């Protein structure tokens, strides 16, 4: 029994150390590939991804995903327990299943783990969420999220999605385009942003109306105050 406990303890310690190192590396290195990309590529979908820094993605895109998925992104430390509780109550009442995951949780899952997997994956996801919230900035979390999230069949990130759906890069997204892309995120294989059906159109309009609140209420302040400061520093140095 002692040897078994010792082995389990060593296994847990090794996982904790290796996962921490992995997260630290990705704080400044672009994730080269994810398990979702690999599994979809094996299924024949290919990988269409083009990385852009957050500064080179129209700020309306971050506003859109905050409006759609995580209005407390700048305030929480990875987990929005109020949203989780509300989602649990909604799901218990029946009807359409609603998730309570934050952008940080989705970033952890998309970057380091796999889709589906039940409670085991959720437990590991929680650990990686804790790590990125403490080892990355909110700026980095959003940057990685917007570059690796699945946005179509074999399409990853908003740059590839913008070129695929709208035929221009992600630096020049309109409010409606950003809102419709955000509406696609939860079910990227079944939804499309350029010819949206009823739900995506309606949900996109809702997101678009919420984006004004995100900007007005400063719900994006943890992202764009940093970017504005960088731009001012560059201007002052010229």
Protein Blocks (a to p, Z undefined) as FASTA:
>chain_A
ZZmmmmmmmmmmmmmmmmmmmmmmmmmpccfbdfklmmmmmnonopadddddfklpcfkl
mmmmmmmmommlmmmgoiafklmmmmmmmmmngpjdddfbdfklmmmmmmmmceehijml
mmmmmmmmmmmmmmpcfklmmmmmmmmgccbehiacjklmmmmmnopafklccfklmmmm
mmmmmmmmlgcfklccfklmmmmmmmmmmmmmmmmnopmmmmmmmmmmmmmmmmmmZZ
